[in-house]
């Protein structure tokens, strides 16, 4: 296995890192860039207030529910092939969305975009972890990868504001195809062409169907909770259906010869704990960006463009901590103590943000808490990424990447929905924002407690997992 990794690392690892992060940046950009254009495209295409949310939900639904399946497909077909197919699908759907003449055409395009994005993200992580087998190099690479996620979120708001103002809402979608057209030939030349899984390997259709349906129900429940109420019959039915489907998935995986998610992958306590930590971190990240943006726009009355620029210091902080500090601190502290350091810093940032006032200012009320939260996340995100992907055999890297991204996306979706509902119980918007930040601080401390409980030794020193899903 070392012999197959080394050429990629010595001759083209920088290209691999750059191309994989460019693809991830593009996907993350699309999460936020379309939000800026919602009010304009609603008027242009004739969306109702009810149907408009499907421009966002359609993408999130397809992306979040297909990540695990897409990761396993990458393991079977080959990670480069899955990534190229996903980007091509994403480009075509961006084109049809940008040329949409009706609400239905745009929503379908957004759904297909989400399908393409789901194919890209797990395989991107699999390619990256294969190219950087050593702990220190992998920490640096995953730090850059997580920084590209943070950069894409902020850049989407800034770039979206500029594009909508000067070129119209269609430009936020039509900007994708030419970028992907430039990336695909480079990826064909520079990304390692690894063989697909061994002959005779079959996709676990029953398991794939159950887990995808379970995630669809979960995403629908969280996206509908704020609108209908979390105690509504529709939301409770969706949550119940998700739970039943999850149980069915577990039962199938225990009996099938070639499971989509081999149980041995989750027998490692450190990996399981790290996935739970990622769920909690995803909740904090999604919620604090959302509520800060609302505070800047609704209370401080900043434009969408100035709001995006106000988030730039957080993005820069995440990048510096992810790329520079994490790779220096992690080898010295180990996974457990790195998280015990980083997550309380995040909690401190959330507590500082919980002191915002109705007559506050950006420099006094927002910036200190923003920087503390970003610093903690910049140290924690690459650490958890390394912990989840360490020791995973080559034929399971795609599904491991799918697990990591699913944990982050599920945490973000559920966390944002729950915190938005908690904020809505307060009469004044600022009181609701403060409540959400206080809860966010508690969530970050819970994540630190999980690190103490589950990660009892340095994740990077444990032996390679021995998982043979294709042998009976």
Helices and strands as residue ranges (DSSP letters): H 2-36, H 38-45, H 49-52, H 54-77, H 79-98, H 103-131, H 135-167, H 171-190, H 205-228, H 233-255, G 263-266, H 269-294, I 295-299, H 304-310, H 312-320, I 321-325, H 326-353, I 362-366, H 367-389, G 394-396, H 397-424, H 429-454, G 459-461
